[in-house]
Amino acid sequence: MRNPLDLTGRRAVVTGGAGGLGLAIAHALSHAGAQITVIDLDRALAGATLPSEWRTVAMDLGAADSLADLRRLAMDLGTLDIAIANAGLVPPWRGVAELDAGEWQRVMAVNTWGVAATLGGFTPALARSGRGAMVVMASINGYKAHPRQVLYTASKHAVIGIMRAAALDLGRHGIRVNALAPGPIATSALQQRIADRHAAGGPDVESALAVLHAETALGSIATESQVAGAALWLASDASAGITGVVLPVEAGLP
């Protein structure tokens, strides 16, 4: 019997795959046998160390013409089995009385338009697969909120709405669409944000992470590899009967 997590012979695209969770997911899919294409900003790709067999495509998914670029890439790929819409921005924390219009437009362009364009642009290639799976990166902020995170929260609420609508649109084409909702993950980006807040008078990185660990049922926040494992499961035949769901990966936050 074939291992349902075996992705040998399948093609996968991971947006924002040059670092962080995107890179961890790309490695998990690659280790399962998938052929990987990474989409990211040119500067991110230039600073990344990626396996030589992976294909890389420089693209700004927040740009108005990204949908056309994605459609061209989909035609070049021909058939696609897995699309991971991971690319996103985490803005500085601001309260609702401190909004910045330019920041709002840029984050929404990447976090919402970029996700929707990825789903729409790759639909024909995924439909040709007959077993297409899309996974979008949401967050626990997609169904709850934290103070001073109005922009990020709004964008991730929107991502979940996009996913649910796309699941209804694309199921008839044999394409499943699901979302991951990670809690705090100790990526380099999160640790840098904590360090920045520490410089402004907040707790240091070690203390802040200790508080986050203590809040979880498991006593430790989820890791990049755990999020990647969940993405692999949603992208594989192991979850073949599942679409339109949000899967939290947050170690049991209350």
Contacts in CASP RR format, 6 or more apart in sequence:
PFRMAT RR
TARGET T0000
AUTHOR 0000-0000-0000
METHOD contacts of the structure
MODEL  1
MRNPLDLTGRRAVVTGGAGGLGLAIAHALSHAGAQITVIDLDRALAGATL
PSEWRTVAMDLGAADSLADLRRLAMDLGTLDIAIANAGLVPPWRGVAELD
AGEWQRVMAVNTWGVAATLGGFTPALARSGRGAMVVMASINGYKAHPRQV
LYTASKHAVIGIMRAAALDLGRHGIRVNALAPGPIATSALQQRIADRHAA
GGPDVESALAVLHAETALGSIATESQVAGAALWLASDASAGITGVVLPVE
AGLP
2 237 0 8 1.000
4 236 0 8 1.000
4 237 0 8 1.000
4 238 0 8 1.000
4 240 0 8 1.000
5 32 0 8 1.000
5 232 0 8 1.000
5 233 0 8 1.000
5 236 0 8 1.000
5 237 0 8 1.000
5 238 0 8 1.000
6 32 0 8 1.000
6 33 0 8 1.000
6 236 0 8 1.000
7 29 0 8 1.000
7 32 0 8 1.000
7 33 0 8 1.000
7 34 0 8 1.000
7 81 0 8 1.000
7 82 0 8 1.000
7 232 0 8 1.000
7 235 0 8 1.000
7 236 0 8 1.000
8 32 0 8 1.000
8 33 0 8 1.000
8 34 0 8 1.000
9 33 0 8 1.000
9 34 0 8 1.000
9 35 0 8 1.000
10 33 0 8 1.000
10 34 0 8 1.000
10 35 0 8 1.000
10 81 0 8 1.000
10 82 0 8 1.000
10 129 0 8 1.000
11 34 0 8 1.000
11 35 0 8 1.000
11 37 0 8 1.000
11 77 0 8 1.000
11 79 0 8 1.000
11 80 0 8 1.000
11 81 0 8 1.000
11 82 0 8 1.000
12 26 0 8 1.000
12 29 0 8 1.000
12 34 0 8 1.000
12 35 0 8 1.000
12 36 0 8 1.000
12 37 0 8 1.000
12 80 0 8 1.000
12 81 0 8 1.000
12 82 0 8 1.000
12 83 0 8 1.000
12 84 0 8 1.000
12 235 0 8 1.000
13 36 0 8 1.000
13 37 0 8 1.000
13 38 0 8 1.000
13 39 0 8 1.000
13 73 0 8 1.000
13 77 0 8 1.000
13 80 0 8 1.000
13 82 0 8 1.000
13 83 0 8 1.000
13 84 0 8 1.000
13 122 0 8 1.000
14 22 0 8 1.000
14 25 0 8 1.000
14 26 0 8 1.000
14 29 0 8 1.000
14 36 0 8 1.000
14 37 0 8 1.000
14 38 0 8 1.000
14 39 0 8 1.000
14 84 0 8 1.000
14 86 0 8 1.000
15 39 0 8 1.000
15 40 0 8 1.000
15 61 0 8 1.000
15 83 0 8 1.000
15 84 0 8 1.000
15 85 0 8 1.000
15 86 0 8 1.000
15 87 0 8 1.000
15 114 0 8 1.000
15 118 0 8 1.000
16 22 0 8 1.000
16 38 0 8 1.000
16 39 0 8 1.000
16 40 0 8 1.000
16 44 0 8 1.000
16 86 0 8 1.000
16 87 0 8 1.000
16 88 0 8 1.000
17 23 0 8 1.000
17 25 0 8 1.000
17 26 0 8 1.000
17 38 0 8 1.000
17 39 0 8 1.000
17 40 0 8 1.000
17 44 0 8 1.000
17 48 0 8 1.000
17 86 0 8 1.000
17 87 0 8 1.000
18 38 0 8 1.000
18 40 0 8 1.000
18 41 0 8 1.000
18 44 0 8 1.000
18 45 0 8 1.000
18 47 0 8 1.000
18 48 0 8 1.000
18 50 0 8 1.000
18 56 0 8 1.000
19 40 0 8 1.000
19 44 0 8 1.000
19 48 0 8 1.000
20 187 0 8 1.000
20 188 0 8 1.000
20 189 0 8 1.000
20 224 0 8 1.000
21 86 0 8 1.000
21 137 0 8 1.000
21 182 0 8 1.000
21 185 0 8 1.000
21 187 0 8 1.000
21 224 0 8 1.000
21 227 0 8 1.000
21 228 0 8 1.000
22 84 0 8 1.000
22 86 0 8 1.000
22 137 0 8 1.000
22 228 0 8 1.000
23 48 0 8 1.000
23 50 0 8 1.000
24 224 0 8 1.000
24 225 0 8 1.000
24 227 0 8 1.000
24 228 0 8 1.000
25 84 0 8 1.000
25 86 0 8 1.000
25 227 0 8 1.000
25 228 0 8 1.000
25 229 0 8 1.000
25 231 0 8 1.000
25 232 0 8 1.000
26 36 0 8 1.000
26 38 0 8 1.000
26 50 0 8 1.000
26 54 0 8 1.000
26 84 0 8 1.000
27 228 0 8 1.000
28 225 0 8 1.000
28 228 0 8 1.000
28 229 0 8 1.000
28 231 0 8 1.000
28 232 0 8 1.000
29 36 0 8 1.000
29 82 0 8 1.000
29 84 0 8 1.000
29 231 0 8 1.000
29 232 0 8 1.000
29 235 0 8 1.000
30 36 0 8 1.000
30 51 0 8 1.000
30 54 0 8 1.000
32 232 0 8 1.000
32 236 0 8 1.000
34 81 0 8 1.000
34 82 0 8 1.000
35 53 0 8 1.000
35 55 0 8 1.000
36 51 0 8 1.000
36 53 0 8 1.000
36 54 0 8 1.000
36 55 0 8 1.000
37 54 0 8 1.000
37 55 0 8 1.000
37 56 0 8 1.000
37 57 0 8 1.000
37 73 0 8 1.000
37 77 0 8 1.000
38 45 0 8 1.000
38 50 0 8 1.000
38 54 0 8 1.000
38 55 0 8 1.000
38 56 0 8 1.000
38 57 0 8 1.000
39 56 0 8 1.000
39 57 0 8 1.000
39 58 0 8 1.000
39 59 0 8 1.000
39 61 0 8 1.000
39 73 0 8 1.000
39 87 0 8 1.000
40 48 0 8 1.000
40 56 0 8 1.000
40 58 0 8 1.000
40 59 0 8 1.000
40 87 0 8 1.000
41 58 0 8 1.000
41 59 0 8 1.000
41 60 0 8 1.000
42 58 0 8 1.000
45 56 0 8 1.000
45 58 0 8 1.000
50 56 0 8 1.000
57 73 0 8 1.000
59 66 0 8 1.000
59 69 0 8 1.000
59 70 0 8 1.000
60 66 0 8 1.000
61 70 0 8 1.000
61 87 0 8 1.000
61 88 0 8 1.000
61 110 0 8 1.000
61 113 0 8 1.000
61 114 0 8 1.000
61 117 0 8 1.000
61 118 0 8 1.000
62 106 0 8 1.000
62 109 0 8 1.000
62 110 0 8 1.000
62 113 0 8 1.000
62 114 0 8 1.000
62 117 0 8 1.000
63 69 0 8 1.000
63 109 0 8 1.000
66 113 0 8 1.000
66 114 0 8 1.000
66 117 0 8 1.000
67 117 0 8 1.000
67 120 0 8 1.000
67 121 0 8 1.000
70 117 0 8 1.000
70 118 0 8 1.000
70 120 0 8 1.000
70 121 0 8 1.000
70 122 0 8 1.000
71 121 0 8 1.000
71 124 0 8 1.000
74 80 0 8 1.000
74 121 0 8 1.000
74 122 0 8 1.000
74 124 0 8 1.000
74 125 0 8 1.000
75 124 0 8 1.000
75 125 0 8 1.000
77 125 0 8 1.000
78 125 0 8 1.000
78 128 0 8 1.000
79 125 0 8 1.000
79 128 0 8 1.000
79 129 0 8 1.000
80 122 0 8 1.000
80 125 0 8 1.000
80 126 0 8 1.000
80 128 0 8 1.000
80 129 0 8 1.000
80 132 0 8 1.000
81 126 0 8 1.000
81 129 0 8 1.000
81 131 0 8 1.000
81 132 0 8 1.000
81 133 0 8 1.000
82 132 0 8 1.000
82 133 0 8 1.000
82 134 0 8 1.000
82 135 0 8 1.000
82 235 0 8 1.000
83 118 0 8 1.000
83 119 0 8 1.000
83 122 0 8 1.000
83 126 0 8 1.000
83 133 0 8 1.000
83 134 0 8 1.000
83 135 0 8 1.000
84 134 0 8 1.000
84 135 0 8 1.000
84 136 0 8 1.000
84 137 0 8 1.000
84 231 0 8 1.000
84 235 0 8 1.000
85 114 0 8 1.000
85 115 0 8 1.000
85 118 0 8 1.000
85 119 0 8 1.000
85 134 0 8 1.000
85 135 0 8 1.000
85 136 0 8 1.000
85 137 0 8 1.000
86 136 0 8 1.000
86 137 0 8 1.000
87 110 0 8 1.000
87 114 0 8 1.000
87 115 0 8 1.000
87 118 0 8 1.000
87 137 0 8 1.000
88 110 0 8 1.000
88 111 0 8 1.000
88 114 0 8 1.000
88 137 0 8 1.000
89 106 0 8 1.000
89 107 0 8 1.000
89 110 0 8 1.000
89 111 0 8 1.000
90 152 0 8 1.000
90 189 0 8 1.000
90 193 0 8 1.000
91 103 0 8 1.000
91 107 0 8 1.000
91 151 0 8 1.000
91 152 0 8 1.000
92 103 0 8 1.000
93 148 0 8 1.000
93 149 0 8 1.000
93 197 0 8 1.000
94 100 0 8 1.000
94 103 0 8 1.000
94 148 0 8 1.000
94 150 0 8 1.000
94 151 0 8 1.000
95 147 0 8 1.000
95 148 0 8 1.000
95 149 0 8 1.000
95 150 0 8 1.000
96 150 0 8 1.000
99 150 0 8 1.000
99 151 0 8 1.000
103 151 0 8 1.000
104 151 0 8 1.000
107 151 0 8 1.000
107 152 0 8 1.000
107 155 0 8 1.000
108 151 0 8 1.000
108 154 0 8 1.000
108 155 0 8 1.000
108 158 0 8 1.000
111 152 0 8 1.000
111 155 0 8 1.000
111 156 0 8 1.000
111 158 0 8 1.000
111 159 0 8 1.000
112 155 0 8 1.000
112 158 0 8 1.000
112 159 0 8 1.000
112 162 0 8 1.000
115 136 0 8 1.000
115 137 0 8 1.000
115 159 0 8 1.000
115 162 0 8 1.000
115 163 0 8 1.000
116 162 0 8 1.000
116 166 0 8 1.000
118 134 0 8 1.000
118 136 0 8 1.000
119 134 0 8 1.000
119 136 0 8 1.000
119 162 0 8 1.000
119 166 0 8 1.000
119 170 0 8 1.000
119 177 0 8 1.000
120 166 0 8 1.000
122 134 0 8 1.000
123 170 0 8 1.000
123 173 0 8 1.000
123 175 0 8 1.000
126 132 0 8 1.000
126 133 0 8 1.000
126 134 0 8 1.000
126 170 0 8 1.000
126 173 0 8 1.000
126 175 0 8 1.000
127 170 0 8 1.000
127 173 0 8 1.000
127 174 0 8 1.000
127 175 0 8 1.000
130 173 0 8 1.000
130 174 0 8 1.000
130 175 0 8 1.000
131 174 0 8 1.000
131 237 0 8 1.000
131 240 0 8 1.000
132 174 0 8 1.000
132 175 0 8 1.000
132 176 0 8 1.000
133 175 0 8 1.000
133 176 0 8 1.000
133 177 0 8 1.000
133 178 0 8 1.000
133 234 0 8 1.000
133 235 0 8 1.000
133 236 0 8 1.000
133 239 0 8 1.000
134 166 0 8 1.000
134 170 0 8 1.000
134 175 0 8 1.000
134 176 0 8 1.000
134 177 0 8 1.000
134 178 0 8 1.000
135 177 0 8 1.000
135 178 0 8 1.000
135 179 0 8 1.000
135 180 0 8 1.000
135 231 0 8 1.000
135 234 0 8 1.000
135 235 0 8 1.000
136 159 0 8 1.000
136 162 0 8 1.000
136 163 0 8 1.000
136 177 0 8 1.000
136 178 0 8 1.000
136 179 0 8 1.000
136 180 0 8 1.000
137 159 0 8 1.000
137 179 0 8 1.000
137 180 0 8 1.000
137 182 0 8 1.000
138 156 0 8 1.000
138 159 0 8 1.000
138 160 0 8 1.000
138 163 0 8 1.000
138 179 0 8 1.000
138 180 0 8 1.000
138 181 0 8 1.000
138 246 0 8 1.000
139 152 0 8 1.000
139 156 0 8 1.000
139 159 0 8 1.000
139 181 0 8 1.000
139 182 0 8 1.000
139 183 0 8 1.000
140 181 0 8 1.000
140 182 0 8 1.000
140 183 0 8 1.000
140 248 0 8 1.000
140 250 0 8 1.000
140 253 0 8 1.000
141 149 0 8 1.000
141 152 0 8 1.000
141 153 0 8 1.000
141 156 0 8 1.000
141 157 0 8 1.000
142 153 0 8 1.000
142 156 0 8 1.000
142 157 0 8 1.000
142 159 0 8 1.000
142 160 0 8 1.000
142 181 0 8 1.000
142 246 0 8 1.000
143 157 0 8 1.000
143 160 0 8 1.000
143 181 0 8 1.000
143 246 0 8 1.000
145 153 0 8 1.000
146 153 0 8 1.000
159 179 0 8 1.000
160 179 0 8 1.000
160 181 0 8 1.000
160 246 0 8 1.000
163 177 0 8 1.000
163 178 0 8 1.000
163 179 0 8 1.000
163 244 0 8 1.000
163 246 0 8 1.000
164 244 0 8 1.000
166 177 0 8 1.000
167 176 0 8 1.000
167 177 0 8 1.000
167 178 0 8 1.000
167 243 0 8 1.000
167 244 0 8 1.000
170 176 0 8 1.000
170 177 0 8 1.000
171 177 0 8 1.000
171 243 0 8 1.000
176 234 0 8 1.000
176 239 0 8 1.000
176 240 0 8 1.000
176 241 0 8 1.000
176 242 0 8 1.000
176 243 0 8 1.000
176 244 0 8 1.000
177 243 0 8 1.000
177 244 0 8 1.000
178 234 0 8 1.000
178 239 0 8 1.000
178 242 0 8 1.000
178 243 0 8 1.000
178 244 0 8 1.000
178 245 0 8 1.000
178 246 0 8 1.000
178 247 0 8 1.000
179 244 0 8 1.000
179 245 0 8 1.000
179 246 0 8 1.000
179 247 0 8 1.000
180 227 0 8 1.000
180 230 0 8 1.000
180 231 0 8 1.000
180 234 0 8 1.000
180 246 0 8 1.000
180 247 0 8 1.000
180 249 0 8 1.000
181 246 0 8 1.000
181 247 0 8 1.000
181 248 0 8 1.000
181 249 0 8 1.000
181 250 0 8 1.000
182 222 0 8 1.000
182 227 0 8 1.000
182 248 0 8 1.000
182 249 0 8 1.000
182 250 0 8 1.000
183 221 0 8 1.000
183 222 0 8 1.000
183 248 0 8 1.000
183 249 0 8 1.000
183 250 0 8 1.000
183 251 0 8 1.000
183 253 0 8 1.000
184 190 0 8 1.000
184 212 0 8 1.000
184 221 0 8 1.000
184 222 0 8 1.000
184 250 0 8 1.000
185 221 0 8 1.000
185 222 0 8 1.000
185 223 0 8 1.000
185 224 0 8 1.000
185 227 0 8 1.000
186 209 0 8 1.000
186 221 0 8 1.000
186 223 0 8 1.000
187 224 0 8 1.000
191 205 0 8 1.000
191 209 0 8 1.000
194 203 0 8 1.000
194 204 0 8 1.000
194 205 0 8 1.000
194 208 0 8 1.000
194 209 0 8 1.000
195 204 0 8 1.000
195 205 0 8 1.000
197 203 0 8 1.000
197 208 0 8 1.000
198 204 0 8 1.000
198 205 0 8 1.000
198 208 0 8 1.000
202 208 0 8 1.000
203 211 0 8 1.000
209 221 0 8 1.000
212 221 0 8 1.000
213 219 0 8 1.000
213 220 0 8 1.000
213 221 0 8 1.000
215 253 0 8 1.000
215 254 0 8 1.000
216 222 0 8 1.000
216 250 0 8 1.000
216 251 0 8 1.000
216 252 0 8 1.000
216 253 0 8 1.000
217 251 0 8 1.000
217 252 0 8 1.000
217 253 0 8 1.000
217 254 0 8 1.000
218 251 0 8 1.000
218 252 0 8 1.000
219 251 0 8 1.000
220 251 0 8 1.000
221 250 0 8 1.000
221 251 0 8 1.000
222 249 0 8 1.000
222 250 0 8 1.000
222 251 0 8 1.000
226 249 0 8 1.000
227 249 0 8 1.000
230 247 0 8 1.000
230 249 0 8 1.000
233 239 0 8 1.000
234 242 0 8 1.000
234 247 0 8 1.000
END
